[in-house]
Amino acid sequence: MKQIISVLVLLITLNCFSQKQANVWYFGNKAGIDFSAGAPQALDNGVMTTDEGCATISDSNGKLLFYTDGRKVFNRLHKEMPNGSDLAGSVSSTQSAVIIKSPANDSIYYVFTVGSERQETGLCYSEVNLNRDGGNGAVVTKNIRLLSGAYEKIGAVSHCNNRDSWVVGRRFGSSEYYAFLVTKNGVETTPVMSSSGISIGGAGVNSIGVLRFSSNGKKIAAMHSYENDIIELMDFDGLTGKMSNPMLLRANPASVPARNITGVYGAEFSSDSKLLYVSWYSTVLQKGLIAQFDVTSGRQATIQASLQHVFESKALPTGIQMGPDGKIYISCLYENYISVVNNPNVKGMGCNVQYQALKLGETGQRFCLAGLPSFVQSYFSPSSLSFNFSRTGDCSEKNIKFLLNRVIGADSVKWNFGDPNSGASNTSNLFEPTHQFPGPGVFDVSLVVYKDDCTKANDTVKQSIWVTDFTKDLLGPDRLICSGEAITVSVPVSNIGYTWSTGSTASSIKIDQSGLYWLEVNQLGCSERDSITVDFKPTPSVNLGRDTALCAGETLLLNAATGGATYQWSTGQTTPDLLVRNSGQYSVKVTVQGCAASDTIKIEPGSCKLFIPNAFTPNGDGLNDGFGMLNTGSINTYSLIIYDRWGKRIFATTNKNEKWNGMTGGRQAQPGTYVWILTYTKNGEPDTKNAKGTVELIR
């Protein structure tokens, strides 16, 4: 059976906005969600309970590495890391922690923490080495202070070079923000300072509220709760770490007093960084809302006027955080559900806030508290994805259009299509070029992207493009092979991905069972599938029996007969059976429809009962031509004497294999009766035995 399928490849808009480091979240009372399958799935293995802040980090494949409440660090097995307690954060700090990977070492991570309200622990960092504790990680350096008297808020975003990271905190009772840079050399302890011109001090609760970057790293918003209940919005320079253009916004309803409430608390920007979402709640009034601002104008009055309340409820929305799917997730205090803004790039009610969208667990077991995990916000920016490209059209299409996975961050491009015979058309500077390839084959296409970030560097992407010939029979014809055998099926195409029906991703598989097998080969989303059916012919059954012994004078018939077979014996005979008269090793090969089976039997000389015939016929026909003891395999010593009827000795031998041939004195003995006397011993028996009898010579 043959099946060849070509897959039409179309440009599909990316449905994810982040790297996979933000795939797994743990928060609240042992709650968790995982975005690895696309839509978030609730997790039931979290062990952390935190009133507010927390942070989680996964590897580039979305597998959990560790998480923290700012006080303890839990490894991927949900066990406390060695030296992983007493960090300088607090479970009641709005943003107790954020985790940043070292740009120079995939095993080194920095956990930045801030204490609750005005704790003197301030902004600190600790170092985690994932190579410790058998690969589960351990805290190796702890609580290095960068800033004393810090607010409960901390934010992180990539440097504009997309390699280093900025970590930003604020000193309580001042107008100063402090930006610390994390590079391949570690954490730089000398900060870049910026003044917003607004000093926030007074009661410790005034430090409550998050600090959030937009995913493109160009905006930063700080929530100042309780006595202030204001939003501070500024521009951020990803190259210098400087903040500018500070402005104040308010999200609360005009009829609500500013004091004796929590006020603004959580904040998040839309994935396109144009809209700012803010959570506001009051435990006194038992009321909460989600406010939306359009921040694109850069002018305070215009942004304030764009305020819309897109969600109002007796639920108390607190933490809000973008997910890897580009949606914004909301924790409502003490609820065992998480809510979601489904279309956060849409202004007004079209953003579609869905209350209680995902159940986290049974009531009282796993539920939200005030916070959601903090991340490096650049994880949620399309510009954080590595440049890549795809193709459109059928796999056999020679006129191929190429598409960048993103144009954000690309200043210009240069293509080389790996088709030198095409002359000047082998290169292009278009973002979406089309190239006519000469025919089937594999072409090495390269793309240079000149970036518009602060590095002004370039990225080079190389891929092998497969233009297929769908008349090609990848797996060959269906196979009929002998039972018990195996075949190896391989594919004469290189530089592609393989997916077999067996789950193998190798270029060949070994088949030893009947069935339908298929292979899908793919290159850049272009796939070809072929199938093959393997059946087995029966292998003939041959059995010569167990090894045995054969006594002298006996025969054994070996039978290998089976229908429609040919035979080849070790003796050279080609009959279905073989008559054996002598000891030795015998084998036969039986073949039916090209499938062969063999068997071997070993025949030893038998330790049989002594036998002396009472007559013999020495006429030269090969049957009974001599007289003597048969079955002599177990005889040790031997003496045979023969007398005629007058008592004259006419034959004697001590060779147990020698027989009397009926001759005496060089002449034929006359027919008649002769007397014999036998003396012998057996192997392993000390006694000598004697026997006497007569034999009839017949002519």
Residue pairs with C-beta under 8 A, 6 or more apart in sequence:
1 478
1 516
1 531
1 532
1 533
2 473
2 478
2 530
2 531
2 532
3 518
3 529
3 530
3 531
4 470
4 474
4 528
4 529
4 530
5 527
5 528
5 529
6 394
6 395
6 396
6 468
6 470
6 527
6 528
7 395
7 522
7 525
7 526
7 527
7 528
7 529
8 393
8 394
9 390
9 391
9 392
9 393
9 394
9 395
9 524
9 525
9 526
10 392
11 390
11 392
11 403
14 382
14 385
14 405
14 406
15 38
15 325
15 326
16 38
16 324
16 325
16 326
17 215
17 271
17 322
17 324
17 325
17 326
17 380
17 381
17 382
18 322
18 323
18 324
18 326
18 379
18 380
18 381
18 384
19 60
19 324
19 379
19 384
19 385
20 36
20 58
20 59
20 60
20 61
20 62
20 324
21 57
21 58
21 59
21 60
21 62
21 101
21 375
21 376
21 379
22 35
22 56
22 58
22 323
22 324
22 375
22 379
22 380
23 34
23 35
23 36
23 58
23 62
23 324
24 32
24 33
24 34
24 35
24 36
24 43
24 56
24 58
24 62
24 63
24 64
24 67
25 32
25 33
25 34
25 56
25 321
25 372
25 373
26 32
26 43
26 46
26 48
26 54
26 56
26 67
26 74
26 373
27 48
27 50
27 54
27 56
27 319
27 331
27 368
27 369
27 371
27 372
27 373
28 49
28 50
28 331
28 360
28 366
28 367
28 368
28 369
28 371
29 49
29 365
29 366
29 367
29 368
29 369
30 46
30 47
30 48
30 49
30 361
30 365
30 366
31 42
31 43
31 46
31 336
31 338
31 360
31 361
31 366
31 367
31 368
32 42
32 43
32 44
32 45
32 46
32 360
32 366
33 40
33 41
33 42
33 43
33 329
33 338
33 358
33 360
34 40
34 41
34 43
35 41
35 62
35 323
35 324
35 325
36 62
38 325
39 325
40 323
40 325
40 329
40 338
40 358
42 358
42 359
42 360
42 361
42 366
44 361
44 366
45 78
46 67
46 78
46 366
47 74
47 78
48 54
48 67
48 68
48 69
48 72
48 74
49 69
49 91
49 369
50 69
50 70
50 91
50 96
50 369
50 371
51 91
51 92
51 369
51 370
51 371
52 91
52 92
52 93
52 94
52 95
52 96
52 152
52 318
52 319
52 369
52 370
52 371
53 69
53 70
53 89
53 90
53 91
53 93
53 94
53 95
53 96
53 97
53 114
53 152
53 371
53 374
54 67
54 68
54 69
54 70
54 96
54 97
54 371
54 372
54 373
54 374
55 67
55 68
55 70
55 96
55 97
55 98
55 99
55 111
55 373
55 374
55 375
56 64
56 66
56 67
56 68
56 99
56 373
56 375
57 65
57 66
57 67
57 99
57 101
57 109
57 375
58 64
58 65
59 65
63 76
64 76
65 75
65 76
65 109
65 130
65 137
66 73
66 74
66 75
66 76
66 81
66 99
66 109
66 128
66 130
66 137
67 73
67 74
67 373
68 74
68 87
68 89
68 96
68 97
68 99
68 111
69 89
69 91
69 96
69 97
70 87
70 88
70 89
70 90
70 91
70 93
70 96
70 97
70 113
70 114
71 85
71 86
71 87
71 89
71 90
71 91
71 96
72 80
72 84
72 85
72 87
73 80
73 81
73 84
73 85
73 87
73 111
73 126
73 128
73 137
73 139
74 80
74 81
74 84
75 81
75 84
75 133
75 136
75 137
76 136
76 137
77 136
79 136
81 128
81 133
81 136
81 137
81 138
81 139
82 132
82 133
82 138
82 139
83 138
83 139
83 140
83 142
84 138
84 139
86 142
86 143
87 97
87 111
87 113
87 124
87 126
87 139
87 142
87 143
88 113
88 115
88 121
88 122
88 124
88 126
88 143
88 145
89 96
89 97
89 113
89 114
89 115
89 121
89 124
90 96
90 114
90 115
90 116
90 119
90 121
92 116
93 113
93 114
93 115
93 116
93 152
94 152
94 153
94 208
94 209
94 210
94 265
94 370
94 371
95 114
95 152
95 153
95 154
95 155
95 210
95 211
95 371
95 374
96 113
96 114
96 116
96 152
96 371
97 111
97 112
97 113
97 114
97 154
97 374
98 111
98 112
98 154
98 155
98 156
98 167
98 374
98 375
98 376
99 109
99 110
99 111
99 112
99 375
99 376
100 109
100 110
100 112
100 156
100 165
100 167
100 182
100 376
101 108
101 109
101 110
102 108
102 109
102 110
102 182
102 184
102 186
103 163
103 164
103 165
103 182
103 183
103 184
104 184
104 185
106 130
107 129
107 130
107 131
108 127
108 128
108 129
108 130
109 127
109 128
109 130
110 125
110 126
110 127
110 128
110 182
110 187
111 125
111 126
111 127
111 128
111 139
112 123
112 124
112 125
112 154
112 156
112 167
113 121
113 123
113 124
113 125
113 126
113 143
113 154
114 121
114 122
114 123
114 124
114 150
114 151
114 152
114 153
114 154
114 169
115 121
115 122
115 150
115 152
116 152
117 152
117 204
117 205
117 207
117 208
118 149
118 172
118 204
118 207
120 148
120 149
121 143
121 145
122 145
122 146
122 147
122 148
122 149
122 150
123 145
123 146
123 147
123 150
123 154
123 169
123 178
124 143
124 144
124 145
124 146
125 144
125 146
125 167
125 187
126 139
126 141
126 142
126 143
126 144
127 139
127 140
127 141
127 142
128 137
128 138
128 139
128 140
129 137
129 138
129 140
130 136
130 137
131 137
132 138
132 140
144 187
146 169
146 178
146 180
146 187
146 189
146 191
147 169
147 171
147 178
147 191
148 171
149 171
149 172
149 173
150 169
150 170
150 171
150 172
151 169
151 170
151 171
151 172
151 200
151 207
151 211
152 207
152 208
152 209
153 169
153 170
153 207
153 209
153 210
153 211
153 222
153 223
154 167
154 168
154 169
154 211
154 374
155 167
155 168
155 210
155 211
155 212
155 213
155 220
155 374
155 377
156 165
156 166
156 167
156 168
156 213
156 374
156 375
156 376
156 377
157 165
157 166
157 168
157 213
157 217
157 236
157 238
157 376
157 377
157 378
158 164
158 165
158 166
158 217
158 238
158 376
158 378
158 384
159 165
159 166
159 181
159 238
159 239
159 454
160 217
160 238
160 239
160 453
160 454
160 455
161 453
161 454
161 455
162 378
162 383
162 384
162 453
162 455
163 184
164 181
164 182
164 183
164 184
165 181
165 182
165 376
165 378
166 179
166 180
166 181
166 182
166 217
166 238
166 241
167 179
167 180
167 181
167 182
167 187
168 177
168 178
168 179
168 180
168 211
168 213
168 220
168 241
169 177
169 178
169 180
169 211
170 176
170 177
170 178
170 200
170 211
170 222
171 178
172 200
172 201
172 207
173 199
173 200
173 201
174 199
174 201
175 195
175 196
175 197
175 198
175 199
175 200
176 193
176 194
176 195
177 193
177 194
177 195
177 196
177 243
178 191
178 192
178 193
179 191
179 192
179 193
179 194
179 241
179 242
179 243
180 187
180 188
180 189
180 191
180 192
181 187
181 188
181 192
181 241
182 188
191 241
192 240
192 241
192 242
194 234
194 241
194 242
194 243
194 244
196 232
196 234
196 243
196 246
197 246
198 232
198 246
198 248
200 206
200 207
200 224
200 228
202 227
203 226
203 227
205 225
205 226
205 227
206 224
206 225
206 226
206 227
206 228
208 223
208 225
208 226
208 262
208 265
209 222
209 223
209 224
209 225
209 263
209 264
209 265
209 266
209 267
210 222
210 223
210 265
210 266
210 267
210 319
210 374
211 220
211 221
211 222
211 223
212 220
212 221
212 222
212 267
212 268
212 269
212 377
213 219
213 220
213 236
213 269
213 377
213 378
214 220
214 269
214 273
214 377
215 269
215 271
215 273
215 322
215 377
215 378
215 379
215 380
215 381
215 384
216 273
216 381
216 383
217 236
217 238
217 377
217 378
217 381
218 235
218 236
218 238
218 273
219 233
219 234
219 235
219 236
219 269
219 273
219 276
219 295
220 233
220 234
220 235
220 236
220 243
221 231
221 232
221 233
221 234
221 267
221 269
221 276
221 278
222 231
222 232
222 234
222 267
223 231
223 264
223 265
223 266
223 267
223 278
224 230
224 231
224 232
224 264
225 262
225 263
225 264
225 265
226 259
226 261
226 262
226 263
227 258
227 259
228 258
228 263
229 250
229 252
229 258
229 261
229 263
229 264
230 248
230 249
230 250
230 264
231 248
231 249
231 250
231 251
231 264
231 267
231 276
231 278
231 293
232 246
232 247
232 248
233 246
233 247
233 248
233 249
233 276
233 295
233 303
234 243
234 244
234 245
234 246
234 247
235 243
235 244
235 245
235 298
236 242
236 243
237 243
237 244
238 454
239 454
245 298
247 300
247 303
248 300
249 293
249 300
249 303
249 304
249 307
250 304
250 307
251 264
251 278
251 280
251 289
251 291
251 293
251 307
252 258
252 261
252 263
252 264
252 280
253 289
253 309
256 282
256 285
256 287
260 284
261 282
261 283
261 284
261 285
262 280
262 281
262 282
262 283
263 280
263 281
263 282
264 278
264 279
264 280
265 279
265 280
265 281
265 318
265 319
265 370
266 278
266 279
266 317
266 318
266 319
266 320
266 321
266 330
266 371
266 372
267 276
267 277
267 278
267 279
267 320
268 276
268 277
268 320
268 321
268 322
268 328
268 344
269 275
269 276
269 277
269 295
269 322
269 377
270 276
270 277
270 328
270 344
270 345
271 322
271 326
271 344
271 345
271 380
271 381
271 382
272 345
273 295
273 381
274 294
274 295
274 296
274 345
275 292
275 293
275 294
275 295
275 344
275 345
275 347
275 351
276 292
276 293
276 295
277 290
277 291
277 292
277 310
277 320
277 328
277 341
277 344
278 290
278 291
278 292
278 293
278 320
279 288
279 289
279 290
279 291
279 317
279 318
279 319
279 320
279 330
280 288
280 289
280 290
280 291
280 317
281 287
281 288
281 289
281 316
281 317
281 318
281 333
282 288
282 316
283 316
283 333
286 314
286 316
287 312
287 313
287 314
287 316
288 312
288 313
288 314
288 315
288 316
288 317
288 332
289 309
289 311
289 312
289 313
289 317
290 309
290 310
290 311
290 312
290 317
290 320
290 330
290 341
290 353
291 307
291 308
291 309
291 310
292 306
292 307
292 308
292 309
292 310
292 347
292 348
292 351
293 303
293 304
293 306
293 307
294 302
294 303
294 306
294 347
295 303
297 303
297 306
306 347
308 347
308 348
308 349
310 341
310 348
310 349
310 351
310 353
311 317
311 339
311 353
311 355
313 355
315 332
315 333
315 335
315 339
315 355
316 332
316 333
316 334
317 330
317 331
317 332
317 339
318 330
318 331
318 332
318 333
318 368
318 369
318 370
318 371
319 330
319 331
319 368
319 370
319 371
319 372
320 328
320 329
320 330
320 331
320 341
320 372
321 328
321 329
321 372
321 373
321 374
321 375
322 328
322 329
322 344
322 377
322 380
323 329
323 340
323 380
324 379
324 380
326 344
326 345
326 380
327 340
327 341
327 342
327 344
328 340
328 341
328 344
329 338
329 339
329 340
329 341
329 372
330 338
330 339
330 340
330 341
330 353
331 338
331 339
331 368
331 369
331 370
331 371
331 372
332 338
332 339
332 355
332 356
332 368
333 368
333 369
333 370
334 367
334 368
334 369
335 356
335 367
335 368
336 359
336 360
336 361
336 362
336 363
336 364
336 365
336 366
336 367
336 368
337 355
337 356
337 357
337 358
337 359
337 360
337 368
338 356
338 357
338 358
338 360
338 368
339 353
339 354
339 355
339 356
339 357
340 353
340 354
340 357
340 358
341 351
341 352
341 353
341 354
342 351
342 352
342 353
342 354
343 350
343 351
343 352
344 351
345 351
346 352
360 366
360 367
360 368
361 367
378 384
382 406
382 408
383 406
383 408
383 409
383 453
385 405
385 406
386 459
386 461
387 404
387 405
387 406
387 409
387 410
387 447
387 449
387 459
387 461
388 404
388 405
388 461
389 402
389 403
389 404
389 405
389 445
389 447
389 461
389 463
390 402
390 403
390 405
390 524
390 525
391 400
391 401
391 402
391 403
391 465
391 524
391 525
391 526
392 400
392 401
392 402
392 403
393 399
393 400
393 401
394 526
395 466
395 467
395 468
395 470
395 526
395 527
395 528
396 440
396 467
396 468
396 469
396 470
397 467
398 436
398 437
398 438
398 439
398 467
399 434
399 435
399 436
399 437
400 434
400 435
400 437
400 465
400 467
401 432
401 433
401 434
402 415
402 432
402 433
402 434
402 435
402 445
402 447
403 432
404 410
404 413
404 431
404 432
404 447
404 449
407 431
409 451
409 452
409 453
410 431
410 449
410 450
410 451
410 452
411 450
411 451
411 452
412 429
412 450
413 429
413 430
413 431
413 447
413 448
413 449
413 450
414 427
414 428
414 429
414 447
414 448
414 450
415 427
415 428
415 429
415 430
415 433
415 435
415 445
415 446
415 447
415 448
416 426
416 427
416 445
416 446
416 447
417 425
417 426
417 427
417 428
417 435
417 437
417 443
417 445
417 465
418 426
418 443
418 444
418 445
418 446
418 465
419 426
419 435
419 437
419 438
419 443
420 426
421 438
422 435
422 436
422 438
425 435
425 436
426 435
428 435
437 443
437 465
437 467
439 467
439 469
440 467
440 468
440 469
440 472
441 466
441 467
442 464
442 465
442 466
442 467
442 493
442 494
442 495
442 496
442 523
443 464
443 465
443 467
444 462
444 463
444 464
444 465
445 462
445 463
445 464
445 465
446 460
446 461
446 462
446 463
447 460
447 461
447 462
448 458
448 459
448 460
449 458
449 459
449 460
449 461
450 456
450 458
451 457
451 458
451 459
463 524
464 495
464 496
464 523
465 523
465 524
466 493
466 495
466 496
466 523
466 524
466 526
468 526
468 528
470 528
473 530
474 491
474 493
474 519
474 521
474 528
474 530
475 489
475 491
475 517
475 519
475 530
475 531
475 532
476 489
476 532
477 532
478 532
478 533
478 534
478 535
479 487
479 511
479 532
479 533
479 534
479 535
480 534
480 535
480 536
480 537
481 487
481 534
481 535
481 536
481 537
482 536
482 537
482 539
482 594
482 595
482 596
483 536
483 537
483 538
483 539
483 595
484 539
485 512
486 510
486 511
486 512
487 510
487 511
487 534
488 508
488 509
488 510
488 511
489 508
489 509
489 511
489 517
489 519
489 532
490 507
490 508
491 498
491 507
491 508
491 519
491 521
493 521
494 507
495 523
496 521
496 522
496 523
497 505
497 521
497 522
497 523
498 504
498 505
498 506
498 507
498 519
498 520
498 521
499 505
499 519
499 520
499 521
499 522
500 506
500 509
500 517
500 518
500 519
500 520
501 516
501 517
501 518
501 519
502 509
502 517
509 517
511 517
511 534
513 534
514 534
514 535
514 536
515 533
515 534
516 531
516 532
516 533
517 531
517 532
517 533
517 534
518 529
518 530
518 531
518 532
519 529
519 530
519 531
520 527
520 528
520 529
521 527
521 528
521 529
522 528
537 593
537 594
537 595
538 592
538 595
539 592
539 595
539 596
539 597
540 562
540 565
540 590
540 591
540 592
540 595
540 596
540 597
541 562
541 597
542 560
542 562
542 588
542 590
542 597
542 598
542 599
543 599
544 558
544 560
544 586
544 587
544 588
544 599
544 600
544 601
545 558
545 601
546 601
547 601
547 602
547 603
547 604
548 556
548 601
548 603
548 604
549 583
549 603
549 604
549 605
549 606
549 607
549 608
550 556
550 580
550 581
550 582
550 583
550 603
550 604
550 605
550 606
551 605
551 606
551 608
551 609
551 611
551 630
551 631
551 633
552 605
552 606
552 608
552 611
552 630
552 631
552 632
552 633
553 611
553 630
553 631
554 581
554 606
554 608
555 579
555 580
555 581
556 579
556 580
556 603
557 577
557 578
557 579
557 580
558 577
558 578
558 579
558 580
558 586
558 588
558 601
559 576
559 577
560 567
560 576
560 577
560 578
560 588
560 590
560 599
561 576
561 577
562 590
562 592
563 592
564 592
564 593
565 576
565 590
565 591
565 592
566 574
566 590
566 591
567 573
567 574
567 575
567 576
567 588
567 589
567 590
567 591
568 574
568 588
568 589
568 591
569 575
569 578
569 586
569 587
569 588
570 585
570 586
570 587
570 588
571 578
571 586
578 586
578 588
580 586
580 603
582 603
583 603
583 604
583 605
584 602
584 603
585 600
585 601
585 602
585 603
586 600
586 601
586 602
586 603
587 598
587 599
587 600
587 601
588 598
588 599
589 596
589 597
589 598
590 596
590 597
590 598
605 633
606 631
606 633
607 633
607 634
608 631
608 633
608 634
609 631
610 629
610 630
610 631
610 691
611 629
611 630
611 631
612 628
612 629
612 630
612 676
612 678
612 691
612 693
612 695
613 624
613 627
613 630
613 695
614 693
614 694
614 695
614 696
615 624
615 695
615 696
615 697
615 698
616 624
616 625
616 626
616 627
616 662
616 695
616 696
616 697
616 698
617 623
617 624
617 625
617 698
617 699
618 625
618 626
618 661
618 662
618 663
618 668
618 697
618 699
619 625
619 699
625 659
625 661
626 659
626 660
626 661
626 662
627 642
627 659
627 660
627 662
627 676
627 695
627 697
628 640
628 653
628 656
628 658
628 659
628 660
629 635
629 638
629 640
629 656
629 678
629 680
632 638
632 656
632 657
634 682
634 683
635 656
635 680
635 681
635 682
635 683
636 680
636 681
636 682
636 683
636 685
637 654
637 679
637 680
637 681
637 688
638 653
638 654
638 655
638 656
638 678
638 679
638 680
639 652
639 653
639 654
639 678
639 679
639 680
640 651
640 652
640 653
640 654
640 660
640 676
640 677
640 678
641 649
641 651
641 652
641 676
641 677
642 649
642 650
642 651
642 652
642 660
642 674
642 675
642 676
642 695
643 649
643 650
643 674
643 675
643 676
643 677
644 650
644 664
644 669
644 672
644 674
644 675
645 672
645 673
645 674
645 675
647 675
650 664
650 665
650 669
650 674
651 660
651 664
653 660
656 680
662 668
662 669
662 697
662 699
663 669
668 699
669 697
670 697
671 697
671 698
671 699
672 696
672 697
673 694
673 695
673 696
673 697
674 694
674 695
674 696
674 697
675 692
675 693
675 694
676 692
676 693
676 694
676 695
677 690
677 691
677 692
678 690
678 691
678 692
679 688
679 689
679 690
679 691
680 688
680 689
680 691
681 687
681 688
681 689
682 689
